Amino acid sequence: MFFCFEIVLKTGNLLVAPYSEYQNELHDTIKELHDGRIGYRKIALWLNDNGYQTKRRKRFSHSSVYAILKRKRQRNERLNREVEVEYKNFDLWFVERKLVNAI
């Protein structure tokens, strides 16, 4: 006899695509400027003056600068979160060998 079982795992820890090299460079630049006590508006002006563009090839605004820092922080929190798995409603059933081999 064989033991056959099925496990369904549901998790909120989604796999996400990695940041591109440009996205990492952009975030690091913004973070460095913000850590240096420069506000979002001045960072947006600096990025626009130095040829940076948003993902959609637009000019930066203060809200897009804020969003980049916020989204990266949220992403890192989600990726570094520990996920606890709990198994519920676990069923176990028996199957005869000849039925398994016939499939």
Phi and psi in radians as a Rosetta constraint file:
Dihedral C 1 N 2 CA 2 C 2 CIRCULARHARMONIC -2.026 0.35
Dihedral N 2 CA 2 C 2 N 3 CIRCULARHARMONIC 2.596 0.35
Dihedral C 2 N 3 CA 3 C 3 CIRCULARHARMONIC -1.690 0.35
Dihedral N 3 CA 3 C 3 N 4 CIRCULARHARMONIC 2.127 0.35
Dihedral C 3 N 4 CA 4 C 4 CIRCULARHARMONIC -2.073 0.35
Dihedral N 4 CA 4 C 4 N 5 CIRCULARHARMONIC 2.364 0.35
Dihedral C 4 N 5 CA 5 C 5 CIRCULARHARMONIC -2.606 0.35
Dihedral N 5 CA 5 C 5 N 6 CIRCULARHARMONIC 2.833 0.35
Dihedral C 5 N 6 CA 6 C 6 CIRCULARHARMONIC -2.296 0.35
Dihedral N 6 CA 6 C 6 N 7 CIRCULARHARMONIC 2.339 0.35
Dihedral C 6 N 7 CA 7 C 7 CIRCULARHARMONIC -2.109 0.35
Dihedral N 7 CA 7 C 7 N 8 CIRCULARHARMONIC 2.269 0.35
Dihedral C 7 N 8 CA 8 C 8 CIRCULARHARMONIC -1.939 0.35
Dihedral N 8 CA 8 C 8 N 9 CIRCULARHARMONIC 2.121 0.35
Dihedral C 8 N 9 CA 9 C 9 CIRCULARHARMONIC -1.929 0.35
Dihedral N 9 CA 9 C 9 N 10 CIRCULARHARMONIC 2.160 0.35
Dihedral C 9 N 10 CA 10 C 10 CIRCULARHARMONIC -1.991 0.35
Dihedral N 10 CA 10 C 10 N 11 CIRCULARHARMONIC 2.319 0.35
Dihedral C 10 N 11 CA 11 C 11 CIRCULARHARMONIC -2.501 0.35
Dihedral N 11 CA 11 C 11 N 12 CIRCULARHARMONIC 2.623 0.35
Dihedral C 11 N 12 CA 12 C 12 CIRCULARHARMONIC -1.641 0.35
Dihedral N 12 CA 12 C 12 N 13 CIRCULARHARMONIC -0.058 0.35
Dihedral C 12 N 13 CA 13 C 13 CIRCULARHARMONIC -1.510 0.35
Dihedral N 13 CA 13 C 13 N 14 CIRCULARHARMONIC 1.478 0.35
Dihedral C 13 N 14 CA 14 C 14 CIRCULARHARMONIC -1.330 0.35
Dihedral N 14 CA 14 C 14 N 15 CIRCULARHARMONIC 2.581 0.35
Dihedral C 14 N 15 CA 15 C 15 CIRCULARHARMONIC -1.364 0.35
Dihedral N 15 CA 15 C 15 N 16 CIRCULARHARMONIC 2.402 0.35
Dihedral C 15 N 16 CA 16 C 16 CIRCULARHARMONIC -2.221 0.35
Dihedral N 16 CA 16 C 16 N 17 CIRCULARHARMONIC 2.659 0.35
Dihedral C 16 N 17 CA 17 C 17 CIRCULARHARMONIC -1.209 0.35
Dihedral N 17 CA 17 C 17 N 18 CIRCULARHARMONIC 2.527 0.35
Dihedral C 17 N 18 CA 18 C 18 CIRCULARHARMONIC -1.214 0.35
Dihedral N 18 CA 18 C 18 N 19 CIRCULARHARMONIC 2.678 0.35
Dihedral C 18 N 19 CA 19 C 19 CIRCULARHARMONIC -1.166 0.35
Dihedral N 19 CA 19 C 19 N 20 CIRCULARHARMONIC 2.572 0.35
Dihedral C 19 N 20 CA 20 C 20 CIRCULARHARMONIC -1.305 0.35
Dihedral N 20 CA 20 C 20 N 21 CIRCULARHARMONIC 2.924 0.35
Dihedral C 20 N 21 CA 21 C 21 CIRCULARHARMONIC -1.057 0.35
Dihedral N 21 CA 21 C 21 N 22 CIRCULARHARMONIC -0.701 0.35
Dihedral C 21 N 22 CA 22 C 22 CIRCULARHARMONIC -1.126 0.35
Dihedral N 22 CA 22 C 22 N 23 CIRCULARHARMONIC -0.742 0.35
Dihedral C 22 N 23 CA 23 C 23 CIRCULARHARMONIC -1.102 0.35
Dihedral N 23 CA 23 C 23 N 24 CIRCULARHARMONIC -0.713 0.35
Dihedral C 23 N 24 CA 24 C 24 CIRCULARHARMONIC -1.130 0.35
Dihedral N 24 CA 24 C 24 N 25 CIRCULARHARMONIC -0.776 0.35
Dihedral C 24 N 25 CA 25 C 25 CIRCULARHARMONIC -1.087 0.35
Dihedral N 25 CA 25 C 25 N 26 CIRCULARHARMONIC -0.761 0.35
Dihedral C 25 N 26 CA 26 C 26 CIRCULARHARMONIC -1.096 0.35
Dihedral N 26 CA 26 C 26 N 27 CIRCULARHARMONIC -0.830 0.35
Dihedral C 26 N 27 CA 27 C 27 CIRCULARHARMONIC -1.062 0.35
Dihedral N 27 CA 27 C 27 N 28 CIRCULARHARMONIC -0.800 0.35
Dihedral C 27 N 28 CA 28 C 28 CIRCULARHARMONIC -1.086 0.35
Dihedral N 28 CA 28 C 28 N 29 CIRCULARHARMONIC -0.676 0.35
Dihedral C 28 N 29 CA 29 C 29 CIRCULARHARMONIC -1.133 0.35
Dihedral N 29 CA 29 C 29 N 30 CIRCULARHARMONIC -0.821 0.35
Dihedral C 29 N 30 CA 30 C 30 CIRCULARHARMONIC -1.100 0.35
Dihedral N 30 CA 30 C 30 N 31 CIRCULARHARMONIC -0.767 0.35
Dihedral C 30 N 31 CA 31 C 31 CIRCULARHARMONIC -1.072 0.35
Dihedral N 31 CA 31 C 31 N 32 CIRCULARHARMONIC -0.753 0.35
Dihedral C 31 N 32 CA 32 C 32 CIRCULARHARMONIC -1.093 0.35
Dihedral N 32 CA 32 C 32 N 33 CIRCULARHARMONIC -0.775 0.35
Dihedral C 32 N 33 CA 33 C 33 CIRCULARHARMONIC -1.148 0.35
Dihedral N 33 CA 33 C 33 N 34 CIRCULARHARMONIC -0.734 0.35
Dihedral C 33 N 34 CA 34 C 34 CIRCULARHARMONIC -1.184 0.35
Dihedral N 34 CA 34 C 34 N 35 CIRCULARHARMONIC -0.663 0.35
Dihedral C 34 N 35 CA 35 C 35 CIRCULARHARMONIC -1.149 0.35
Dihedral N 35 CA 35 C 35 N 36 CIRCULARHARMONIC -0.415 0.35
Dihedral C 35 N 36 CA 36 C 36 CIRCULARHARMONIC -1.476 0.35
Dihedral N 36 CA 36 C 36 N 37 CIRCULARHARMONIC 0.295 0.35
Dihedral C 36 N 37 CA 37 C 37 CIRCULARHARMONIC 1.206 0.35
Dihedral N 37 CA 37 C 37 N 38 CIRCULARHARMONIC 0.558 0.35
Dihedral C 37 N 38 CA 38 C 38 CIRCULARHARMONIC -1.745 0.35
Dihedral N 38 CA 38 C 38 N 39 CIRCULARHARMONIC 2.354 0.35
Dihedral C 38 N 39 CA 39 C 39 CIRCULARHARMONIC -1.331 0.35
Dihedral N 39 CA 39 C 39 N 40 CIRCULARHARMONIC 2.928 0.35
Dihedral C 39 N 40 CA 40 C 40 CIRCULARHARMONIC -1.077 0.35
Dihedral N 40 CA 40 C 40 N 41 CIRCULARHARMONIC -0.703 0.35
Dihedral C 40 N 41 CA 41 C 41 CIRCULARHARMONIC -1.121 0.35
Dihedral N 41 CA 41 C 41 N 42 CIRCULARHARMONIC -0.776 0.35
Dihedral C 41 N 42 CA 42 C 42 CIRCULARHARMONIC -1.187 0.35
Dihedral N 42 CA 42 C 42 N 43 CIRCULARHARMONIC -0.611 0.35
Dihedral C 42 N 43 CA 43 C 43 CIRCULARHARMONIC -1.128 0.35
Dihedral N 43 CA 43 C 43 N 44 CIRCULARHARMONIC -0.757 0.35
Dihedral C 43 N 44 CA 44 C 44 CIRCULARHARMONIC -1.049 0.35
Dihedral N 44 CA 44 C 44 N 45 CIRCULARHARMONIC -0.777 0.35
Dihedral C 44 N 45 CA 45 C 45 CIRCULARHARMONIC -1.063 0.35
Dihedral N 45 CA 45 C 45 N 46 CIRCULARHARMONIC -0.763 0.35
Dihedral C 45 N 46 CA 46 C 46 CIRCULARHARMONIC -1.094 0.35
Dihedral N 46 CA 46 C 46 N 47 CIRCULARHARMONIC -0.788 0.35
Dihedral C 46 N 47 CA 47 C 47 CIRCULARHARMONIC -1.073 0.35
Dihedral N 47 CA 47 C 47 N 48 CIRCULARHARMONIC -0.781 0.35
Dihedral C 47 N 48 CA 48 C 48 CIRCULARHARMONIC -1.118 0.35
Dihedral N 48 CA 48 C 48 N 49 CIRCULARHARMONIC -0.713 0.35
Dihedral C 48 N 49 CA 49 C 49 CIRCULARHARMONIC -1.191 0.35
Dihedral N 49 CA 49 C 49 N 50 CIRCULARHARMONIC -0.422 0.35
Dihedral C 49 N 50 CA 50 C 50 CIRCULARHARMONIC -1.799 0.35
Dihedral N 50 CA 50 C 50 N 51 CIRCULARHARMONIC 0.309 0.35
Dihedral C 50 N 51 CA 51 C 51 CIRCULARHARMONIC 1.443 0.35
Dihedral N 51 CA 51 C 51 N 52 CIRCULARHARMONIC 0.146 0.35
Dihedral C 51 N 52 CA 52 C 52 CIRCULARHARMONIC -1.342 0.35
Dihedral N 52 CA 52 C 52 N 53 CIRCULARHARMONIC 2.611 0.35
Dihedral C 52 N 53 CA 53 C 53 CIRCULARHARMONIC -2.351 0.35
Dihedral N 53 CA 53 C 53 N 54 CIRCULARHARMONIC 2.739 0.35
Dihedral C 53 N 54 CA 54 C 54 CIRCULARHARMONIC -1.238 0.35
Dihedral N 54 CA 54 C 54 N 55 CIRCULARHARMONIC 3.059 0.35
Dihedral C 54 N 55 CA 55 C 55 CIRCULARHARMONIC -1.016 0.35
Dihedral N 55 CA 55 C 55 N 56 CIRCULARHARMONIC -0.531 0.35
Dihedral C 55 N 56 CA 56 C 56 CIRCULARHARMONIC -1.665 0.35
Dihedral N 56 CA 56 C 56 N 57 CIRCULARHARMONIC 0.322 0.35
Dihedral C 56 N 57 CA 57 C 57 CIRCULARHARMONIC 1.083 0.35
Dihedral N 57 CA 57 C 57 N 58 CIRCULARHARMONIC 0.652 0.35
Dihedral C 57 N 58 CA 58 C 58 CIRCULARHARMONIC -1.895 0.35
Dihedral N 58 CA 58 C 58 N 59 CIRCULARHARMONIC 2.994 0.35
Dihedral C 58 N 59 CA 59 C 59 CIRCULARHARMONIC -1.376 0.35
Dihedral N 59 CA 59 C 59 N 60 CIRCULARHARMONIC 2.683 0.35
Dihedral C 59 N 60 CA 60 C 60 CIRCULARHARMONIC -1.410 0.35
Dihedral N 60 CA 60 C 60 N 61 CIRCULARHARMONIC 2.534 0.35
Dihedral C 60 N 61 CA 61 C 61 CIRCULARHARMONIC -2.075 0.35
Dihedral N 61 CA 61 C 61 N 62 CIRCULARHARMONIC 2.944 0.35
Dihedral C 61 N 62 CA 62 C 62 CIRCULARHARMONIC -1.069 0.35
Dihedral N 62 CA 62 C 62 N 63 CIRCULARHARMONIC -0.594 0.35
Dihedral C 62 N 63 CA 63 C 63 CIRCULARHARMONIC -1.253 0.35
Dihedral N 63 CA 63 C 63 N 64 CIRCULARHARMONIC -0.572 0.35
Dihedral C 63 N 64 CA 64 C 64 CIRCULARHARMONIC -1.238 0.35
Dihedral N 64 CA 64 C 64 N 65 CIRCULARHARMONIC -0.592 0.35
Dihedral C 64 N 65 CA 65 C 65 CIRCULARHARMONIC -1.134 0.35
Dihedral N 65 CA 65 C 65 N 66 CIRCULARHARMONIC -0.803 0.35
Dihedral C 65 N 66 CA 66 C 66 CIRCULARHARMONIC -1.052 0.35
Dihedral N 66 CA 66 C 66 N 67 CIRCULARHARMONIC -0.758 0.35
Dihedral C 66 N 67 CA 67 C 67 CIRCULARHARMONIC -1.107 0.35
Dihedral N 67 CA 67 C 67 N 68 CIRCULARHARMONIC -0.660 0.35
Dihedral C 67 N 68 CA 68 C 68 CIRCULARHARMONIC -1.078 0.35
Dihedral N 68 CA 68 C 68 N 69 CIRCULARHARMONIC -0.806 0.35
Dihedral C 68 N 69 CA 69 C 69 CIRCULARHARMONIC -1.131 0.35
Dihedral N 69 CA 69 C 69 N 70 CIRCULARHARMONIC -0.744 0.35
Dihedral C 69 N 70 CA 70 C 70 CIRCULARHARMONIC -1.133 0.35
Dihedral N 70 CA 70 C 70 N 71 CIRCULARHARMONIC -0.828 0.35
Dihedral C 70 N 71 CA 71 C 71 CIRCULARHARMONIC -1.139 0.35
Dihedral N 71 CA 71 C 71 N 72 CIRCULARHARMONIC -0.672 0.35
Dihedral C 71 N 72 CA 72 C 72 CIRCULARHARMONIC -1.136 0.35
Dihedral N 72 CA 72 C 72 N 73 CIRCULARHARMONIC -0.721 0.35
Dihedral C 72 N 73 CA 73 C 73 CIRCULARHARMONIC -1.111 0.35
Dihedral N 73 CA 73 C 73 N 74 CIRCULARHARMONIC -0.786 0.35
Dihedral C 73 N 74 CA 74 C 74 CIRCULARHARMONIC -1.089 0.35
Dihedral N 74 CA 74 C 74 N 75 CIRCULARHARMONIC -0.730 0.35
Dihedral C 74 N 75 CA 75 C 75 CIRCULARHARMONIC -1.071 0.35
Dihedral N 75 CA 75 C 75 N 76 CIRCULARHARMONIC -0.815 0.35
Dihedral C 75 N 76 CA 76 C 76 CIRCULARHARMONIC -1.108 0.35
Dihedral N 76 CA 76 C 76 N 77 CIRCULARHARMONIC -0.696 0.35
Dihedral C 76 N 77 CA 77 C 77 CIRCULARHARMONIC -1.087 0.35
Dihedral N 77 CA 77 C 77 N 78 CIRCULARHARMONIC -0.750 0.35
Dihedral C 77 N 78 CA 78 C 78 CIRCULARHARMONIC -1.171 0.35
Dihedral N 78 CA 78 C 78 N 79 CIRCULARHARMONIC -0.718 0.35
Dihedral C 78 N 79 CA 79 C 79 CIRCULARHARMONIC -1.259 0.35
Dihedral N 79 CA 79 C 79 N 80 CIRCULARHARMONIC -0.480 0.35
Dihedral C 79 N 80 CA 80 C 80 CIRCULARHARMONIC -1.641 0.35
Dihedral N 80 CA 80 C 80 N 81 CIRCULARHARMONIC -0.016 0.35
Dihedral C 80 N 81 CA 81 C 81 CIRCULARHARMONIC -1.252 0.35
Dihedral N 81 CA 81 C 81 N 82 CIRCULARHARMONIC 2.396 0.35
Dihedral C 81 N 82 CA 82 C 82 CIRCULARHARMONIC -1.361 0.35
Dihedral N 82 CA 82 C 82 N 83 CIRCULARHARMONIC 2.403 0.35
Dihedral C 82 N 83 CA 83 C 83 CIRCULARHARMONIC -1.967 0.35
Dihedral N 83 CA 83 C 83 N 84 CIRCULARHARMONIC 2.157 0.35
Dihedral C 83 N 84 CA 84 C 84 CIRCULARHARMONIC -1.710 0.35
Dihedral N 84 CA 84 C 84 N 85 CIRCULARHARMONIC 2.255 0.35
Dihedral C 84 N 85 CA 85 C 85 CIRCULARHARMONIC -1.808 0.35
Dihedral N 85 CA 85 C 85 N 86 CIRCULARHARMONIC 2.287 0.35
Dihedral C 85 N 86 CA 86 C 86 CIRCULARHARMONIC -2.188 0.35
Dihedral N 86 CA 86 C 86 N 87 CIRCULARHARMONIC 2.235 0.35
Dihedral C 86 N 87 CA 87 C 87 CIRCULARHARMONIC -1.681 0.35
Dihedral N 87 CA 87 C 87 N 88 CIRCULARHARMONIC 2.175 0.35
Dihedral C 87 N 88 CA 88 C 88 CIRCULARHARMONIC -2.200 0.35
Dihedral N 88 CA 88 C 88 N 89 CIRCULARHARMONIC 2.791 0.35
Dihedral C 88 N 89 CA 89 C 89 CIRCULARHARMONIC 0.888 0.35
Dihedral N 89 CA 89 C 89 N 90 CIRCULARHARMONIC 0.882 0.35
Dihedral C 89 N 90 CA 90 C 90 CIRCULARHARMONIC -1.452 0.35
Dihedral N 90 CA 90 C 90 N 91 CIRCULARHARMONIC 2.102 0.35
Dihedral C 90 N 91 CA 91 C 91 CIRCULARHARMONIC -1.894 0.35
Dihedral N 91 CA 91 C 91 N 92 CIRCULARHARMONIC 2.567 0.35
Dihedral C 91 N 92 CA 92 C 92 CIRCULARHARMONIC -2.345 0.35
Dihedral N 92 CA 92 C 92 N 93 CIRCULARHARMONIC 2.278 0.35
Dihedral C 92 N 93 CA 93 C 93 CIRCULARHARMONIC -2.402 0.35
Dihedral N 93 CA 93 C 93 N 94 CIRCULARHARMONIC 2.813 0.35
Dihedral C 93 N 94 CA 94 C 94 CIRCULARHARMONIC -1.895 0.35
Dihedral N 94 CA 94 C 94 N 95 CIRCULARHARMONIC 2.492 0.35
Dihedral C 94 N 95 CA 95 C 95 CIRCULARHARMONIC -2.314 0.35
Dihedral N 95 CA 95 C 95 N 96 CIRCULARHARMONIC 2.384 0.35
Dihedral C 95 N 96 CA 96 C 96 CIRCULARHARMONIC -1.265 0.35
Dihedral N 96 CA 96 C 96 N 97 CIRCULARHARMONIC 2.539 0.35
Dihedral C 96 N 97 CA 97 C 97 CIRCULARHARMONIC -1.041 0.35
Dihedral N 97 CA 97 C 97 N 98 CIRCULARHARMONIC -0.735 0.35
Dihedral C 97 N 98 CA 98 C 98 CIRCULARHARMONIC -1.140 0.35
Dihedral N 98 CA 98 C 98 N 99 CIRCULARHARMONIC -0.504 0.35
Dihedral C 98 N 99 CA 99 C 99 CIRCULARHARMONIC -1.257 0.35
Dihedral N 99 CA 99 C 99 N 100 CIRCULARHARMONIC -0.658 0.35
Dihedral C 99 N 100 CA 100 C 100 CIRCULARHARMONIC -1.141 0.35
Dihedral N 100 CA 100 C 100 N 101 CIRCULARHARMONIC -0.799 0.35
Dihedral C 100 N 101 CA 101 C 101 CIRCULARHARMONIC -1.202 0.35
Dihedral N 101 CA 101 C 101 N 102 CIRCULARHARMONIC -0.418 0.35
Dihedral C 101 N 102 CA 102 C 102 CIRCULARHARMONIC -1.355 0.35
Dihedral N 102 CA 102 C 102 N 103 CIRCULARHARMONIC -0.345 0.35
